[in-house]
Amino acid sequence: MPIDPTKKTTVRITVPKDIHQELKEVAQKRGISMSQLFLQAAIATYLPDRPS
């Protein structure tokens, strides 16, 4: 999902270390970054009608 650099922003979150480790493993198994994992999960959860 390419993003126009003029239309993006940075979001920082705080995650408990144990959850971070589990999610990091999921991201690595899928071959994506943690930020991409969070973005995909947020879109699927909160914007389910948005085309991907």
All heavy atoms as atom14 arrays in JSON, in Angstrom:
{
  "sequence": "MPIDPTKKTTVRITVPKDIHQELKEVAQKRGISMSQLFLQAAIATYLPDRPS",
  "atom14_mask": [
    [1, 1, 1, 1, 1, 1, 1, 1, 0, 0, 0, 0, 0, 0],
    [1, 1, 1, 1, 1, 1, 1, 0, 0, 0, 0, 0, 0, 0],
    [1, 1, 1, 1, 1, 1, 1, 1, 0, 0, 0, 0, 0, 0],
    [1, 1, 1, 1, 1, 1, 1, 1, 0, 0, 0, 0, 0, 0],
    [1, 1, 1, 1, 1, 1, 1, 0, 0, 0, 0, 0, 0, 0],
    [1, 1, 1, 1, 1, 1, 1, 0, 0, 0, 0, 0, 0, 0],
    [1, 1, 1, 1, 1, 1, 1, 1, 1, 0, 0, 0, 0, 0],
    [1, 1, 1, 1, 1, 1, 1, 1, 1, 0, 0, 0, 0, 0],
    [1, 1, 1, 1, 1, 1, 1, 0, 0, 0, 0, 0, 0, 0],
    [1, 1, 1, 1, 1, 1, 1, 0, 0, 0, 0, 0, 0, 0],
    [1, 1, 1, 1, 1, 1, 1, 0, 0, 0, 0, 0, 0, 0],
    [1, 1, 1, 1, 1, 1, 1, 1, 1, 1, 1, 0, 0, 0],
    [1, 1, 1, 1, 1, 1, 1, 1, 0, 0, 0, 0, 0, 0],
    [1, 1, 1, 1, 1, 1, 1, 0, 0, 0, 0, 0, 0, 0],
    [1, 1, 1, 1, 1, 1, 1, 0, 0, 0, 0, 0, 0, 0],
    [1, 1, 1, 1, 1, 1, 1, 0, 0, 0, 0, 0, 0, 0],
    [1, 1, 1, 1, 1, 1, 1, 1, 1, 0, 0, 0, 0, 0],
    [1, 1, 1, 1, 1, 1, 1, 1, 0, 0, 0, 0, 0, 0],
    [1, 1, 1, 1, 1, 1, 1, 1, 0, 0, 0, 0, 0, 0],
    [1, 1, 1, 1, 1, 1, 1, 1, 1, 1, 0, 0, 0, 0],
    [1, 1, 1, 1, 1, 1, 1, 1, 1, 0, 0, 0, 0, 0],
    [1, 1, 1, 1, 1, 1, 1, 1, 1, 0, 0, 0, 0, 0],
    [1, 1, 1, 1, 1, 1, 1, 1, 0, 0, 0, 0, 0, 0],
    [1, 1, 1, 1, 1, 1, 1, 1, 1, 0, 0, 0, 0, 0],
    [1, 1, 1, 1, 1, 1, 1, 1, 1, 0, 0, 0, 0, 0],
    [1, 1, 1, 1, 1, 1, 1, 0, 0, 0, 0, 0, 0, 0],
    [1, 1, 1, 1, 1, 0, 0, 0, 0, 0, 0, 0, 0, 0],
    [1, 1, 1, 1, 1, 1, 1, 1, 1, 0, 0, 0, 0, 0],
    [1, 1, 1, 1, 1, 1, 1, 1, 1, 0, 0, 0, 0, 0],
    [1, 1, 1, 1, 1, 1, 1, 1, 1, 1, 1, 0, 0, 0],
    [1, 1, 1, 1, 0, 0, 0, 0, 0, 0, 0, 0, 0, 0],
    [1, 1, 1, 1, 1, 1, 1, 1, 0, 0, 0, 0, 0, 0],
    [1, 1, 1, 1, 1, 1, 0, 0, 0, 0, 0, 0, 0, 0],
    [1, 1, 1, 1, 1, 1, 1, 1, 0, 0, 0, 0, 0, 0],
    [1, 1, 1, 1, 1, 1, 0, 0, 0, 0, 0, 0, 0, 0],
    [1, 1, 1, 1, 1, 1, 1, 1, 1, 0, 0, 0, 0, 0],
    [1, 1, 1, 1, 1, 1, 1, 1, 0, 0, 0, 0, 0, 0],
    [1, 1, 1, 1, 1, 1, 1, 1, 1, 1, 1, 0, 0, 0],
    [1, 1, 1, 1, 1, 1, 1, 1, 0, 0, 0, 0, 0, 0],
    [1, 1, 1, 1, 1, 1, 1, 1, 1, 0, 0, 0, 0, 0],
    [1, 1, 1, 1, 1, 0, 0, 0, 0, 0, 0, 0, 0, 0],
    [1, 1, 1, 1, 1, 0, 0, 0, 0, 0, 0, 0, 0, 0],
    [1, 1, 1, 1, 1, 1, 1, 1, 0, 0, 0, 0, 0, 0],
    [1, 1, 1, 1, 1, 0, 0, 0, 0, 0, 0, 0, 0, 0],
    [1, 1, 1, 1, 1, 1, 1, 0, 0, 0, 0, 0, 0, 0],
    [1, 1, 1, 1, 1, 1, 1, 1, 1, 1, 1, 1, 0, 0],
    [1, 1, 1, 1, 1, 1, 1, 1, 0, 0, 0, 0, 0, 0],
    [1, 1, 1, 1, 1, 1, 1, 0, 0, 0, 0, 0, 0, 0],
    [1, 1, 1, 1, 1, 1, 1, 1, 0, 0, 0, 0, 0, 0],
    [1, 1, 1, 1, 1, 1, 1, 1, 1, 1, 1, 0, 0, 0],
    [1, 1, 1, 1, 1, 1, 1, 0, 0, 0, 0, 0, 0, 0],
    [1, 1, 1, 1, 1, 1, 0, 0, 0, 0, 0, 0, 0, 0]
  ],
  "atom14_positions": [
    [[0.84, -1.16, 0.0], [0.0, 0.0, 0.0], [0.9, 1.24, 0.0], [1.25, 1.75, 1.05], [-0.91, -0.07, 1.24], [-1.59, 1.18, 1.6], [-2.73, 1.16, 3.01], [-2.5, -0.34, 3.87], [0.0, 0.0, 0.0], [0.0, 0.0, 0.0], [0.0, 0.0, 0.0], [0.0, 0.0, 0.0], [0.0, 0.0, 0.0], [0.0, 0.0, 0.0]],
    [[1.31, 1.74, -1.18], [2.16, 2.93, -1.24], [1.43, 4.15, -0.68], [0.23, 4.32, -0.88], [2.43, 3.11, -2.73], [1.98, 1.87, -3.39], [1.03, 1.18, -2.49], [0.0, 0.0, 0.0], [0.0, 0.0, 0.0], [0.0, 0.0, 0.0], [0.0, 0.0, 0.0], [0.0, 0.0, 0.0], [0.0, 0.0, 0.0], [0.0, 0.0, 0.0]],
    [[2.17, 4.97, 0.02], [1.59, 6.17, 0.64], [2.33, 7.39, 0.12], [3.56, 7.43, 0.12], [1.69, 6.1, 2.17], [0.92, 4.88, 2.69], [1.18, 7.37, 2.82], [1.09, 4.62, 4.17], [0.0, 0.0, 0.0], [0.0, 0.0, 0.0], [0.0, 0.0, 0.0], [0.0, 0.0, 0.0], [0.0, 0.0, 0.0], [0.0, 0.0, 0.0]],
    [[1.58, 8.38, -0.33], [2.15, 9.64, -0.79], [2.86, 10.3, 0.4], [2.23, 10.54, 1.44], [1.03, 10.52, -1.32], [1.5, 11.86, -1.83], [2.67, 12.23, -1.61], [0.7, 12.55, -2.48], [0.0, 0.0, 0.0], [0.0, 0.0, 0.0], [0.0, 0.0, 0.0], [0.0, 0.0, 0.0], [0.0, 0.0, 0.0], [0.0, 0.0, 0.0]],
    [[4.16, 10.61, 0.28], [4.9, 11.18, 1.41], [4.33, 12.51, 1.92], [4.55, 12.88, 3.06], [6.32, 11.38, 0.89], [6.35, 10.82, -0.47], [4.99, 10.4, -0.88], [0.0, 0.0, 0.0], [0.0, 0.0, 0.0], [0.0, 0.0, 0.0], [0.0, 0.0, 0.0], [0.0, 0.0, 0.0], [0.0, 0.0, 0.0], [0.0, 0.0, 0.0]],
    [[3.6, 13.23, 1.09], [3.01, 14.49, 1.54], [1.74, 14.26, 2.34], [1.19, 15.2, 2.89], [2.69, 15.4, 0.34], [1.71, 14.76, -0.49], [3.94, 15.7, -0.47], [0.0, 0.0, 0.0], [0.0, 0.0, 0.0], [0.0, 0.0, 0.0], [0.0, 0.0, 0.0], [0.0, 0.0, 0.0], [0.0, 0.0, 0.0], [0.0, 0.0, 0.0]],
    [[1.27, 13.02, 2.4], [0.02, 12.72, 3.09], [0.21, 11.68, 4.2], [-0.69, 10.89, 4.48], [-1.01, 12.2, 2.1], [-1.39, 13.22, 1.06], [-2.39, 12.67, 0.1], [-2.76, 13.7, -0.94], [-3.74, 13.18, -1.89], [0.0, 0.0, 0.0], [0.0, 0.0, 0.0], [0.0, 0.0, 0.0], [0.0, 0.0, 0.0], [0.0, 0.0, 0.0]],
    [[1.36, 11.66, 4.83], [1.58, 10.67, 5.88], [2.0, 11.36, 7.17], [2.4, 12.53, 7.17], [2.63, 9.63, 5.48], [4.03, 10.16, 5.34], [4.99, 9.05, 4.97], [6.4, 9.56, 4.88], [7.34, 8.5, 4.57], [0.0, 0.0, 0.0], [0.0, 0.0, 0.0], [0.0, 0.0, 0.0], [0.0, 0.0, 0.0], [0.0, 0.0, 0.0]],
    [[1.9, 10.64, 8.26], [2.29, 11.15, 9.57], [2.91, 10.01, 10.37], [2.79, 8.85, 9.99], [1.08, 11.75, 10.32], [1.52, 12.4, 11.49], [0.07, 10.68, 10.66], [0.0, 0.0, 0.0], [0.0, 0.0, 0.0], [0.0, 0.0, 0.0], [0.0, 0.0, 0.0], [0.0, 0.0, 0.0], [0.0, 0.0, 0.0], [0.0, 0.0, 0.0]],
    [[3.54, 10.34, 11.47], [4.16, 9.35, 12.34], [3.31, 9.18, 13.6], [2.86, 10.17, 14.18], [5.58, 9.79, 12.74], [6.34, 9.94, 11.54], [6.25, 8.78, 13.64], [0.0, 0.0, 0.0], [0.0, 0.0, 0.0], [0.0, 0.0, 0.0], [0.0, 0.0, 0.0], [0.0, 0.0, 0.0], [0.0, 0.0, 0.0], [0.0, 0.0, 0.0]],
    [[3.11, 7.92, 14.0], [2.36, 7.62, 15.21], [3.25, 6.76, 16.09], [3.82, 5.77, 15.62], [1.06, 6.86, 14.88], [0.32, 6.47, 16.15], [0.18, 7.69, 13.96], [0.0, 0.0, 0.0], [0.0, 0.0, 0.0], [0.0, 0.0, 0.0], [0.0, 0.0, 0.0], [0.0, 0.0, 0.0], [0.0, 0.0, 0.0], [0.0, 0.0, 0.0]],
    [[3.37, 7.13, 17.34], [4.17, 6.34, 18.28], [3.25, 5.76, 19.33], [2.32, 6.42, 19.8], [5.23, 7.22, 18.93], [6.22, 7.75, 17.9], [7.3, 8.52, 18.54], [8.14, 7.56, 19.26], [9.21, 7.89, 19.94], [9.59, 9.13, 20.03], [9.9, 6.96, 20.56], [0.0, 0.0, 0.0], [0.0, 0.0, 0.0], [0.0, 0.0, 0.0]],
    [[3.51, 4.52, 19.72], [2.71, 3.87, 20.74], [3.62, 3.24, 21.79], [4.8, 2.99, 21.53], [1.78, 2.79, 20.14], [2.6, 1.67, 19.49], [0.82, 3.39, 19.15], [1.78, 0.45, 19.16], [0.0, 0.0, 0.0], [0.0, 0.0, 0.0], [0.0, 0.0, 0.0], [0.0, 0.0, 0.0], [0.0, 0.0, 0.0], [0.0, 0.0, 0.0]],
    [[3.05, 2.99, 22.94], [3.76, 2.28, 24.01], [3.07, 0.94, 24.2], [1.85, 0.88, 24.31], [3.71, 3.1, 25.31], [4.29, 4.38, 25.07], [4.46, 2.39, 26.43], [0.0, 0.0, 0.0], [0.0, 0.0, 0.0], [0.0, 0.0, 0.0], [0.0, 0.0, 0.0], [0.0, 0.0, 0.0], [0.0, 0.0, 0.0], [0.0, 0.0, 0.0]],
    [[3.88, -0.12, 24.19], [3.35, -1.48, 24.28], [4.11, -2.21, 25.38], [5.33, -2.11, 25.46], [3.56, -2.22, 22.93], [3.01, -3.62, 23.0], [2.95, -1.45, 21.79], [0.0, 0.0, 0.0], [0.0, 0.0, 0.0], [0.0, 0.0, 0.0], [0.0, 0.0, 0.0], [0.0, 0.0, 0.0], [0.0, 0.0, 0.0], [0.0, 0.0, 0.0]],
    [[3.4, -2.97, 26.21], [4.12, -3.78, 27.2], [5.12, -4.71, 26.5], [4.85, -5.21, 25.4], [3.0, -4.58, 27.88], [1.77, -3.75, 27.68], [1.95, -3.11, 26.34], [0.0, 0.0, 0.0], [0.0, 0.0, 0.0], [0.0, 0.0, 0.0], [0.0, 0.0, 0.0], [0.0, 0.0, 0.0], [0.0, 0.0, 0.0], [0.0, 0.0, 0.0]],
    [[6.26, -4.94, 27.14], [7.33, -5.72, 26.52], [6.91, -7.12, 26.1], [7.31, -7.6, 25.05], [8.54, -5.78, 27.44], [9.29, -4.48, 27.52], [10.55, -4.61, 28.35], [11.29, -3.28, 28.38], [12.56, -3.38, 29.04], [0.0, 0.0, 0.0], [0.0, 0.0, 0.0], [0.0, 0.0, 0.0], [0.0, 0.0, 0.0], [0.0, 0.0, 0.0]],
    [[6.08, -7.77, 26.91], [5.7, -9.14, 26.56], [4.82, -9.16, 25.3], [4.99, -10.01, 24.43], [5.0, -9.83, 27.73], [3.77, -9.1, 28.23], [3.69, -7.86, 28.07], [2.89, -9.77, 28.8], [0.0, 0.0, 0.0], [0.0, 0.0, 0.0], [0.0, 0.0, 0.0], [0.0, 0.0, 0.0], [0.0, 0.0, 0.0], [0.0, 0.0, 0.0]],
    [[3.91, -8.19, 25.18], [3.07, -8.11, 23.98], [3.92, -7.73, 22.78], [3.75, -8.26, 21.69], [1.92, -7.11, 24.19], [0.97, -7.66, 25.26], [1.18, -6.83, 22.88], [-0.12, -6.71, 25.67], [0.0, 0.0, 0.0], [0.0, 0.0, 0.0], [0.0, 0.0, 0.0], [0.0, 0.0, 0.0], [0.0, 0.0, 0.0], [0.0, 0.0, 0.0]],
    [[4.86, -6.81, 22.98], [5.75, -6.4, 21.9], [6.5, -7.6, 21.33], [6.6, -7.77, 20.12], [6.75, -5.35, 22.4], [7.81, -5.02, 21.4], [9.01, -5.68, 21.36], [7.83, -4.12, 20.4], [9.75, -5.18, 20.37], [9.06, -4.25, 19.77], [0.0, 0.0, 0.0], [0.0, 0.0, 0.0], [0.0, 0.0, 0.0], [0.0, 0.0, 0.0]],
    [[7.01, -8.44, 22.19], [7.78, -9.59, 21.75], [6.91, -10.54, 20.93], [7.33, -11.03, 19.88], [8.41, -10.33, 22.93], [9.35, -11.43, 22.52], [10.5, -10.93, 21.66], [11.09, -9.88, 21.92], [10.82, -11.65, 20.6], [0.0, 0.0, 0.0], [0.0, 0.0, 0.0], [0.0, 0.0, 0.0], [0.0, 0.0, 0.0], [0.0, 0.0, 0.0]],
    [[5.69, -10.78, 21.39], [4.79, -11.66, 20.65], [4.45, -11.08, 19.28], [4.46, -11.79, 18.26], [3.5, -11.89, 21.44], [3.7, -12.76, 22.66], [2.4, -12.97, 23.4], [1.43, -13.45, 22.78], [2.34, -12.64, 24.61], [0.0, 0.0, 0.0], [0.0, 0.0, 0.0], [0.0, 0.0, 0.0], [0.0, 0.0, 0.0], [0.0, 0.0, 0.0]],
    [[4.14, -9.79, 19.23], [3.79, -9.16, 17.97], [4.99, -9.06, 17.02], [4.84, -9.17, 15.81], [3.19, -7.77, 18.21], [1.83, -7.78, 18.9], [1.4, -6.36, 19.23], [0.79, -8.48, 18.05], [0.0, 0.0, 0.0], [0.0, 0.0, 0.0], [0.0, 0.0, 0.0], [0.0, 0.0, 0.0], [0.0, 0.0, 0.0], [0.0, 0.0, 0.0]],
    [[6.17, -8.89, 17.59], [7.39, -8.86, 16.78], [7.58, -10.2, 16.08], [7.95, -10.25, 14.9], [8.59, -8.53, 17.67], [9.89, -8.38, 16.92], [11.0, -7.97, 17.86], [12.31, -7.83, 17.12], [13.4, -7.46, 18.02], [0.0, 0.0, 0.0], [0.0, 0.0, 0.0], [0.0, 0.0, 0.0], [0.0, 0.0, 0.0], [0.0, 0.0, 0.0]],
    [[7.33, -11.28, 16.79], [7.44, -12.62, 16.2], [6.42, -12.8, 15.07], [6.74, -13.36, 14.03], [7.27, -13.68, 17.27], [8.44, -13.74, 18.25], [8.18, -14.65, 19.44], [7.2, -15.42, 19.41], [8.98, -14.6, 20.39], [0.0, 0.0, 0.0], [0.0, 0.0, 0.0], [0.0, 0.0, 0.0], [0.0, 0.0, 0.0], [0.0, 0.0, 0.0]],
    [[5.2, -12.31, 15.29], [4.16, -12.4, 14.25], [4.61, -11.63, 13.01], [4.52, -12.12, 11.88], [2.81, -11.85, 14.76], [1.8, -11.72, 13.63], [2.26, -12.74, 15.87], [0.0, 0.0, 0.0], [0.0, 0.0, 0.0], [0.0, 0.0, 0.0], [0.0, 0.0, 0.0], [0.0, 0.0, 0.0], [0.0, 0.0, 0.0], [0.0, 0.0, 0.0]],
    [[5.09, -10.42, 13.21], [5.54, -9.58, 12.08], [6.68, -10.26, 11.33], [6.69, -10.28, 10.09], [5.97, -8.2, 12.59], [0.0, 0.0, 0.0], [0.0, 0.0, 0.0], [0.0, 0.0, 0.0], [0.0, 0.0, 0.0], [0.0, 0.0, 0.0], [0.0, 0.0, 0.0], [0.0, 0.0, 0.0], [0.0, 0.0, 0.0], [0.0, 0.0, 0.0]],
    [[7.63, -10.82, 12.06], [8.76, -11.48, 11.41], [8.31, -12.7, 10.61], [8.79, -12.92, 9.5], [9.81, -11.89, 12.44], [10.58, -10.71, 13.0], [11.53, -11.1, 14.12], [11.38, -12.14, 14.75], [12.51, -10.24, 14.36], [0.0, 0.0, 0.0], [0.0, 0.0, 0.0], [0.0, 0.0, 0.0], [0.0, 0.0, 0.0], [0.0, 0.0, 0.0]],
    [[7.37, -13.46, 11.13], [6.86, -14.64, 10.42], [6.16, -14.23, 9.13], [6.2, -14.95, 8.14], [5.9, -15.43, 11.3], [6.59, -16.21, 12.39], [5.6, -16.95, 13.27], [6.31, -17.63, 14.43], [5.36, -18.27, 15.35], [0.0, 0.0, 0.0], [0.0, 0.0, 0.0], [0.0, 0.0, 0.0], [0.0, 0.0, 0.0], [0.0, 0.0, 0.0]],
    [[5.5, -13.07, 9.15], [4.8, -12.57, 7.96], [5.73, -11.82, 7.02], [5.34, -11.49, 5.91], [3.66, -11.64, 8.37], [2.53, -12.35, 9.05], [1.46, -11.36, 9.45], [0.29, -12.06, 9.92], [-0.94, -11.76, 9.55], [-1.17, -10.79, 8.71], [-1.96, -12.45, 10.02], [0.0, 0.0, 0.0], [0.0, 0.0, 0.0], [0.0, 0.0, 0.0]],
    [[6.91, -11.5, 7.5], [7.87, -10.77, 6.67], [7.54, -9.31, 6.49], [7.84, -8.72, 5.44], [0.0, 0.0, 0.0], [0.0, 0.0, 0.0], [0.0, 0.0, 0.0], [0.0, 0.0, 0.0], [0.0, 0.0, 0.0], [0.0, 0.0, 0.0], [0.0, 0.0, 0.0], [0.0, 0.0, 0.0], [0.0, 0.0, 0.0], [0.0, 0.0, 0.0]],
    [[6.91, -8.71, 7.52], [6.56, -7.29, 7.46], [7.09, -6.59, 8.71], [7.46, -7.23, 9.69], [5.04, -7.08, 7.35], [4.29, -7.67, 8.54], [4.5, -7.65, 6.04], [2.79, -7.39, 8.54], [0.0, 0.0, 0.0], [0.0, 0.0, 0.0], [0.0, 0.0, 0.0], [0.0, 0.0, 0.0], [0.0, 0.0, 0.0], [0.0, 0.0, 0.0]],
    [[7.1, -5.27, 8.65], [7.56, -4.49, 9.81], [6.46, -4.44, 10.88], [5.29, -4.68, 10.6], [7.92, -3.07, 9.37], [6.74, -2.39, 8.95], [0.0, 0.0, 0.0], [0.0, 0.0, 0.0], [0.0, 0.0, 0.0], [0.0, 0.0, 0.0], [0.0, 0.0, 0.0], [0.0, 0.0, 0.0], [0.0, 0.0, 0.0], [0.0, 0.0, 0.0]],
    [[6.86, -4.08, 12.07], [5.9, -3.93, 13.16], [4.9, -2.83, 12.82], [3.71, -2.98, 13.06], [6.62, -3.58, 14.47], [7.42, -4.69, 15.08], [6.43, -5.82, 16.04], [5.92, -4.79, 17.39], [0.0, 0.0, 0.0], [0.0, 0.0, 0.0], [0.0, 0.0, 0.0], [0.0, 0.0, 0.0], [0.0, 0.0, 0.0], [0.0, 0.0, 0.0]],
    [[5.38, -1.74, 12.25], [4.47, -0.65, 11.93], [3.43, -1.08, 10.9], [2.25, -0.72, 11.0], [5.23, 0.59, 11.45], [6.01, 0.3, 10.32], [0.0, 0.0, 0.0], [0.0, 0.0, 0.0], [0.0, 0.0, 0.0], [0.0, 0.0, 0.0], [0.0, 0.0, 0.0], [0.0, 0.0, 0.0], [0.0, 0.0, 0.0], [0.0, 0.0, 0.0]],
    [[3.84, -1.87, 9.92], [2.9, -2.38, 8.92], [1.89, -3.32, 9.57], [0.71, -3.29, 9.25], [3.64, -3.08, 7.79], [2.76, -3.45, 6.62], [2.21, -2.25, 5.88], [2.85, -1.22, 5.78], [1.02, -2.38, 5.36], [0.0, 0.0, 0.0], [0.0, 0.0, 0.0], [0.0, 0.0, 0.0], [0.0, 0.0, 0.0], [0.0, 0.0, 0.0]],
    [[2.34, -4.14, 10.5], [1.45, -5.04, 11.23], [0.38, -4.25, 11.98], [-0.81, -4.55, 11.9], [2.25, -5.91, 12.21], [1.45, -6.9, 13.04], [0.98, -8.06, 12.17], [2.28, -7.41, 14.2], [0.0, 0.0, 0.0], [0.0, 0.0, 0.0], [0.0, 0.0, 0.0], [0.0, 0.0, 0.0], [0.0, 0.0, 0.0], [0.0, 0.0, 0.0]],
    [[0.79, -3.2, 12.7], [-0.15, -2.38, 13.45], [-1.11, -1.66, 12.5], [-2.31, -1.57, 12.78], [0.58, -1.35, 14.32], [1.13, -1.94, 15.59], [2.49, -2.06, 15.77], [0.29, -2.37, 16.6], [3.0, -2.6, 16.93], [0.79, -2.91, 17.78], [2.15, -3.03, 17.94], [0.0, 0.0, 0.0], [0.0, 0.0, 0.0], [0.0, 0.0, 0.0]],
    [[-0.61, -1.14, 11.39], [-1.46, -0.43, 10.44], [-2.51, -1.37, 9.86], [-3.69, -1.03, 9.8], [-0.61, 0.18, 9.32], [-1.35, 0.93, 8.24], [-2.16, 2.09, 8.83], [-0.38, 1.43, 7.18], [0.0, 0.0, 0.0], [0.0, 0.0, 0.0], [0.0, 0.0, 0.0], [0.0, 0.0, 0.0], [0.0, 0.0, 0.0], [0.0, 0.0, 0.0]],
    [[-2.1, -2.56, 9.44], [-3.04, -3.52, 8.88], [-4.1, -3.92, 9.91], [-5.28, -4.03, 9.59], [-2.3, -4.76, 8.36], [-1.5, -4.5, 7.12], [-0.72, -5.73, 6.67], [-0.8, -6.8, 7.27], [0.05, -5.57, 5.62], [0.0, 0.0, 0.0], [0.0, 0.0, 0.0], [0.0, 0.0, 0.0], [0.0, 0.0, 0.0], [0.0, 0.0, 0.0]],
    [[-3.68, -4.14, 11.14], [-4.62, -4.54, 12.2], [-5.6, -3.41, 12.5], [-6.8, -3.66, 12.67], [-3.85, -4.93, 13.45], [0.0, 0.0, 0.0], [0.0, 0.0, 0.0], [0.0, 0.0, 0.0], [0.0, 0.0, 0.0], [0.0, 0.0, 0.0], [0.0, 0.0, 0.0], [0.0, 0.0, 0.0], [0.0, 0.0, 0.0], [0.0, 0.0, 0.0]],
    [[-5.11, -2.18, 12.56], [-5.98, -1.05, 12.85], [-7.01, -0.85, 11.73], [-8.19, -0.62, 12.0], [-5.16, 0.22, 13.04], [0.0, 0.0, 0.0], [0.0, 0.0, 0.0], [0.0, 0.0, 0.0], [0.0, 0.0, 0.0], [0.0, 0.0, 0.0], [0.0, 0.0, 0.0], [0.0, 0.0, 0.0], [0.0, 0.0, 0.0], [0.0, 0.0, 0.0]],
    [[-6.57, -0.94, 10.49], [-7.49, -0.78, 9.36], [-8.53, -1.9, 9.37], [-9.72, -1.64, 9.21], [-6.73, -0.73, 8.02], [-5.95, 0.58, 7.93], [-7.69, -0.87, 6.85], [-5.0, 0.67, 6.75], [0.0, 0.0, 0.0], [0.0, 0.0, 0.0], [0.0, 0.0, 0.0], [0.0, 0.0, 0.0], [0.0, 0.0, 0.0], [0.0, 0.0, 0.0]],
    [[-8.09, -3.13, 9.56], [-9.02, -4.26, 9.57], [-10.03, -4.15, 10.72], [-11.2, -4.51, 10.56], [-8.26, -5.57, 9.69], [0.0, 0.0, 0.0], [0.0, 0.0, 0.0], [0.0, 0.0, 0.0], [0.0, 0.0, 0.0], [0.0, 0.0, 0.0], [0.0, 0.0, 0.0], [0.0, 0.0, 0.0], [0.0, 0.0, 0.0], [0.0, 0.0, 0.0]],
    [[-9.61, -3.62, 11.85], [-10.48, -3.52, 13.02], [-11.41, -2.31, 12.97], [-12.61, -2.44, 13.23], [-9.64, -3.46, 14.31], [-8.83, -4.63, 14.38], [-10.51, -3.38, 15.55], [0.0, 0.0, 0.0], [0.0, 0.0, 0.0], [0.0, 0.0, 0.0], [0.0, 0.0, 0.0], [0.0, 0.0, 0.0], [0.0, 0.0, 0.0], [0.0, 0.0, 0.0]],
    [[-10.86, -1.15, 12.65], [-11.62, 0.08, 12.78], [-12.13, 0.67, 11.46], [-13.0, 1.53, 11.47], [-10.8, 1.13, 13.53], [-10.46, 0.68, 14.92], [-9.18, 0.26, 15.24], [-11.44, 0.6, 15.9], [-8.88, -0.19, 16.52], [-11.16, 0.14, 17.17], [-9.87, -0.25, 17.48], [-9.58, -0.7, 18.74], [0.0, 0.0, 0.0], [0.0, 0.0, 0.0]],
    [[-11.59, 0.21, 10.34], [-12.03, 0.7, 9.03], [-12.28, -0.49, 8.09], [-11.72, -0.56, 7.0], [-10.95, 1.61, 8.42], [-10.53, 2.83, 9.27], [-9.34, 3.53, 8.64], [-11.69, 3.79, 9.44], [0.0, 0.0, 0.0], [0.0, 0.0, 0.0], [0.0, 0.0, 0.0], [0.0, 0.0, 0.0], [0.0, 0.0, 0.0], [0.0, 0.0, 0.0]],
    [[-13.13, -1.41, 8.5], [-13.29, -2.65, 7.73], [-13.83, -2.44, 6.32], [-13.6, -3.29, 5.45], [-14.28, -3.47, 8.57], [-15.02, -2.46, 9.37], [-14.03, -1.35, 9.63], [0.0, 0.0, 0.0], [0.0, 0.0, 0.0], [0.0, 0.0, 0.0], [0.0, 0.0, 0.0], [0.0, 0.0, 0.0], [0.0, 0.0, 0.0], [0.0, 0.0, 0.0]],
    [[-14.52, -1.35, 6.05], [-15.06, -1.11, 4.72], [-14.08, -0.4, 3.79], [-14.37, -0.21, 2.61], [-16.36, -0.27, 4.81], [-17.44, -1.0, 5.6], [-17.45, -2.24, 5.56], [-18.24, -0.32, 6.25], [0.0, 0.0, 0.0], [0.0, 0.0, 0.0], [0.0, 0.0, 0.0], [0.0, 0.0, 0.0], [0.0, 0.0, 0.0], [0.0, 0.0, 0.0]],
    [[-12.94, -0.01, 4.32], [-11.93, 0.69, 3.51], [-11.24, -0.32, 2.59], [-10.78, -1.36, 3.05], [-10.91, 1.34, 4.42], [-9.9, 2.18, 3.69], [-8.95, 2.83, 4.7], [-7.97, 3.61, 4.03], [-8.06, 4.91, 3.85], [-9.1, 5.56, 4.3], [-7.12, 5.57, 3.21], [0.0, 0.0, 0.0], [0.0, 0.0, 0.0], [0.0, 0.0, 0.0]],
    [[-11.16, -0.01, 1.29], [-10.45, -0.94, 0.39], [-8.96, -1.01, 0.71], [-8.36, 0.0, 1.08], [-10.68, -0.35, -1.0], [-11.09, 1.06, -0.78], [-11.66, 1.15, 0.62], [0.0, 0.0, 0.0], [0.0, 0.0, 0.0], [0.0, 0.0, 0.0], [0.0, 0.0, 0.0], [0.0, 0.0, 0.0], [0.0, 0.0, 0.0], [0.0, 0.0, 0.0]],
    [[-8.38, -2.18, 0.61], [-6.96, -2.34, 0.95], [-6.08, -2.34, -0.26], [-6.48, -2.35, -1.36], [-6.73, -3.6, 1.74], [-7.31, -4.7, 1.11], [0.0, 0.0, 0.0], [0.0, 0.0, 0.0], [0.0, 0.0, 0.0], [0.0, 0.0, 0.0], [0.0, 0.0, 0.0], [0.0, 0.0, 0.0], [0.0, 0.0, 0.0], [0.0, 0.0, 0.0]]
  ]
}
